Amino acid sequence: MTDKKAPAPRAAGAFIALGLLAGSLMGVVLHQPTIGLLAGFALGSALAIGLWLIDRRR
């Protein structure tokens, strides 16, 4: 018989990278690049952690 393999984990680092880029761009538009960078990092990290928690249950 064949054993079922566990599904491959999903990569969530892209959310952090895209959050940093989008946050810094929005921060430049609003003349607050540091706040935008931090907000983008926080949002991207929250999405990455959420995906990790969902992936851990599979």
Secondary structure as UniProt FT lines:
FT   HELIX           13..29
FT   TURN            30..31
FT   HELIX           33..57
//
